[in-house]
Amino acid sequence: MPSSDPGGGERWRTAVVWFRRDLRLHDHPALADAISRAGMVVPLFVFDDALLGGRWPAPNRVWFMDRSARLLDQALRDRGSRLHVRTGRPAEVVPRFAAEVGADVVLVSRDYGPYARLRDGQVGKALESDGRSLRARRGILVHEPEEVISAAGGPFSVFTPFHRAWRQLPLRDALDAPRSIDLPGSADPGTWPSSADLRVPERPPADLPEPGEEAARDRLGRWLRSGLDDYHSRRDDLAADGTSRLSQDLHWGLLSPLEVYRRAKREGRGPAAYCRQLVWREFYHHVLWHRPGVTRGPYLAQFEGMAWSEDEDDFQAWCAGSTGYPVVDAAMRQLMATGWMHNRARLIVGSFLTKDLLIDWRRGERHFMAHLTDGDLANNNGGWQWVASTGTDPQPYFRIFNPVLQAERFDPNGAFVRRWVPELEGVPLARLHEPWKMSGDEQRAAGCVIGRDYPSPIADHAEARQRALAAYSAVRNG
Ligand SMILES: Cc1cc2nc3c(=O)[nH]c(=O)nc-3n(C[C@H](O)[C@H](O)[C@H](O)COP(=O)(O)OP(=O)(O)OC[C@H]3O[C@@H](n4cnc5c(N)ncnc54)[C@H](O)[C@@H]3O)c2cc1C
């Protein structure tokens, strides 16, 4: 396992900085360390076959990553350097590249998922057999998994005490972006894969945010100036645009979580509520580190035996946004159109899939990973296990969201549903969240006949709730 310890006053002739999900120059401890200790610094990016074609392929994410990496290359060129590109298995291409440029070390930002650990272990071993080493630094999280530990000396399984302990830890200062980087002239820059190689279109595959660090920093600046203070009151409003929309930037490391946290941390309910969400991100990454098995099965072992429904029509209706529940459909269509979904909507559709349809949360997790630009193993898995009640949350399993009440509460004017479900345009607000209750005359007047212009609900919430309670009690008590 690579160490996070910067370790003494060692100096290197040449250091490779291997960028992964830390595609930025500001507050990049691995890059800063390389610059301060090495005569030459060689930036590298690897298009990893396993991630491009692996368990979670996603054009939105690959497109955003590719364009952000290209913009990182540009930013490096502005400083006298460039991003070297290789394609293949990191365990082969990274040691080969390190040998090619005569590097003593390869520096990375430490990463936490099972694949990342395996990959870095293999790369580290291969480098060592060649007399070089892999050094991991912080940067993807604010605090490392070893640093946030309970009084009993182990990891936390509940968020609130984790948050309390997390906040006690000192925050380091954020690092500036380097002004210039010395580059040896000889290294082959490599060939950037084409969009066709990456199996993504030239243009953004959906209505995605502007890629790259600069755009992310602009978003952050705007958010801190004009969104943050009202976060606590607007964050759950589905139509309000009241959240930061920085999740893809945090996932790809266009922004440093430490910098975001430090700049957001100030007096007020908005900043406090916002900082708390950033700690949820840390929590789920720590859970993933301590319990890598969550990527395959439930955090709470008793739910291993759940009798999930295999109804393929239900699942396809959920994916397509045609369940007949307007708020669920609006959210699923928002995902397809933008590669992002509001957090409250993620909770509603997650509860609907796992409780109303009784479909395995792992199918929802996979669908989200296929479309989210912010698709993040730790946060997505944590979110899904939370809604499915199989995860770290101490609440009992019977938290089942009523999609109509959720919609009335968090989309009170119907603006979210109307934006994404145009078939319901003419439906009056009083019926918008449960259009099946319209009489025949009302349907005709609204220009929306249920079953023809918009689907009948695929489940009856009251019945589905009873079915879910029975299924969850069976495994809990069995
Ligand atoms: C079923 C489900 C799946 C999810 N999948 C993902 C995912 O793949 N990637 C992802 O980044 N988030 C995921 N989340 C968490 C959350 O929905 C998103 O982070 C948030 O909607 C992103 O929008 P934002 O940047 O405007 O969030 P804001 O409300 O502005 O929050 C700021 C940042 O805090 C972090 N954050 C906020 N809420 C959470 C949370 N509940 N858990 C972990 N981190 C959080 C994110 O990094 C986010 O960008 C999921 C939640 C659920 C319920």
Ligand as a Chemical Component Dictionary entry (heavy atoms), coordinates in Angstrom:
data_LIG
# 
_chem_comp.id                   LIG 
_chem_comp.type                 NON-POLYMER 
_chem_comp.pdbx_formal_charge   0 
_chem_comp.three_letter_code    LIG 
# 
loop_
_chem_comp_atom.comp_id 
_chem_comp_atom.atom_id 
_chem_comp_atom.alt_atom_id 
_chem_comp_atom.type_symbol 
_chem_comp_atom.charge 
_chem_comp_atom.model_Cartn_x 
_chem_comp_atom.model_Cartn_y 
_chem_comp_atom.model_Cartn_z 
_chem_comp_atom.pdbx_ordinal 
LIG C1  C1  C 0 -29.068 6.984  -4.616 1  
LIG C2  C2  C 0 -28.011 8.077  -4.576 2  
LIG C3  C3  C 0 -26.929 8.027  -5.446 3  
LIG C4  C4  C 0 -25.940 9.013  -5.406 4  
LIG N1  N1  N 0 -24.869 8.929  -6.267 5  
LIG C5  C5  C 0 -23.883 9.857  -6.205 6  
LIG C6  C6  C 0 -22.746 9.765  -7.059 7  
LIG O1  O1  O 0 -22.591 8.837  -7.863 8  
LIG N2  N2  N 0 -21.812 10.747 -6.976 9  
LIG C7  C7  C 0 -21.919 11.794 -6.105 10 
LIG O2  O2  O 0 -21.030 12.651 -6.064 11 
LIG N3  N3  N 0 -22.974 11.880 -5.266 12 
LIG C8  C8  C 0 -23.964 10.956 -5.293 13 
LIG N4  N4  N 0 -25.034 11.076 -4.452 14 
LIG C9  C9  C 0 -25.063 12.152 -3.464 15 
LIG C10 C10 C 0 -25.752 13.462 -3.924 16 
LIG O3  O3  O 0 -27.003 13.186 -4.466 17 
LIG C11 C11 C 0 -24.912 14.242 -4.945 18 
LIG O4  O4  O 0 -23.600 14.401 -4.481 19 
LIG C12 C12 C 0 -25.501 15.630 -5.179 20 
LIG O5  O5  O 0 -26.832 15.541 -5.634 21 
LIG C13 C13 C 0 -24.648 16.361 -6.201 22 
LIG O6  O6  O 0 -25.172 17.632 -6.497 23 
LIG P1  P1  P 0 -24.495 18.946 -5.929 24 
LIG O7  O7  O 0 -23.044 18.978 -6.254 25 
LIG O8  O8  O 0 -25.321 20.103 -6.391 26 
LIG O9  O9  O 0 -24.660 18.723 -4.372 27 
LIG P2  P2  P 0 -24.574 19.710 -3.105 28 
LIG O10 O10 O 0 -25.839 19.553 -2.351 29 
LIG O11 O11 O 0 -24.217 21.085 -3.558 30 
LIG O12 O12 O 0 -23.429 19.068 -2.240 31 
LIG C14 C14 C 0 -22.054 19.439 -2.333 32 
LIG C15 C15 C 0 -21.185 18.223 -2.496 33 
LIG O13 O13 O 0 -21.243 17.404 -1.339 34 
LIG C16 C16 C 0 -21.182 16.034 -1.716 35 
LIG N5  N5  N 0 -22.438 15.384 -1.318 36 
LIG C17 C17 C 0 -23.642 15.972 -1.201 37 
LIG N6  N6  N 0 -24.551 15.080 -0.752 38 
LIG C18 C18 C 0 -23.903 13.912 -0.605 39 
LIG C19 C19 C 0 -24.299 12.619 -0.172 40 
LIG N7  N7  N 0 -25.544 12.348 0.218  41 
LIG N8  N8  N 0 -23.376 11.639 -0.181 42 
LIG C20 C20 C 0 -22.099 11.891 -0.543 43 
LIG N9  N9  N 0 -21.669 13.099 -0.954 44 
LIG C21 C21 C 0 -22.558 14.095 -0.979 45 
LIG C22 C22 C 0 -21.019 15.988 -3.233 46 
LIG O14 O14 O 0 -19.658 15.890 -3.528 47 
LIG C23 C23 C 0 -21.583 17.327 -3.652 48 
LIG O15 O15 O 0 -21.060 17.814 -4.866 49 
LIG C24 C24 C 0 -26.045 10.084 -4.475 50 
LIG C25 C25 C 0 -27.144 10.127 -3.614 51 
LIG C26 C26 C 0 -28.118 9.145  -3.666 52 
LIG C27 C27 C 0 -29.289 9.228  -2.720 53 
# 
loop_
_chem_comp_bond.comp_id 
_chem_comp_bond.atom_id_1 
_chem_comp_bond.atom_id_2 
_chem_comp_bond.value_order 
_chem_comp_bond.pdbx_ordinal 
LIG C1  C2  SING 1  
LIG C2  C3  SING 2  
LIG C2  C26 DOUB 3  
LIG C3  C4  DOUB 4  
LIG C4  N1  SING 5  
LIG C4  C24 SING 6  
LIG N1  C5  DOUB 7  
LIG C5  C6  SING 8  
LIG C5  C8  SING 9  
LIG C6  O1  DOUB 10 
LIG C6  N2  SING 11 
LIG N2  C7  SING 12 
LIG C7  O2  DOUB 13 
LIG C7  N3  SING 14 
LIG N3  C8  DOUB 15 
LIG C8  N4  SING 16 
LIG N4  C9  SING 17 
LIG N4  C24 SING 18 
LIG C9  C10 SING 19 
LIG C10 O3  SING 20 
LIG C10 C11 SING 21 
LIG C11 O4  SING 22 
LIG C11 C12 SING 23 
LIG C12 O5  SING 24 
LIG C12 C13 SING 25 
LIG C13 O6  SING 26 
LIG O6  P1  SING 27 
LIG P1  O7  DOUB 28 
LIG P1  O8  SING 29 
LIG P1  O9  SING 30 
LIG O9  P2  SING 31 
LIG P2  O10 DOUB 32 
LIG P2  O11 SING 33 
LIG P2  O12 SING 34 
LIG O12 C14 SING 35 
LIG C14 C15 SING 36 
LIG C15 O13 SING 37 
LIG C15 C23 SING 38 
LIG O13 C16 SING 39 
LIG C16 N5  SING 40 
LIG C16 C22 SING 41 
LIG N5  C17 SING 42 
LIG N5  C21 SING 43 
LIG C17 N6  DOUB 44 
LIG N6  C18 SING 45 
LIG C18 C19 SING 46 
LIG C18 C21 DOUB 47 
LIG C19 N7  SING 48 
LIG C19 N8  DOUB 49 
LIG N8  C20 SING 50 
LIG C20 N9  DOUB 51 
LIG N9  C21 SING 52 
LIG C22 O14 SING 53 
LIG C22 C23 SING 54 
LIG C23 O15 SING 55 
LIG C24 C25 DOUB 56 
LIG C25 C26 SING 57 
LIG C26 C27 SING 58 
# 
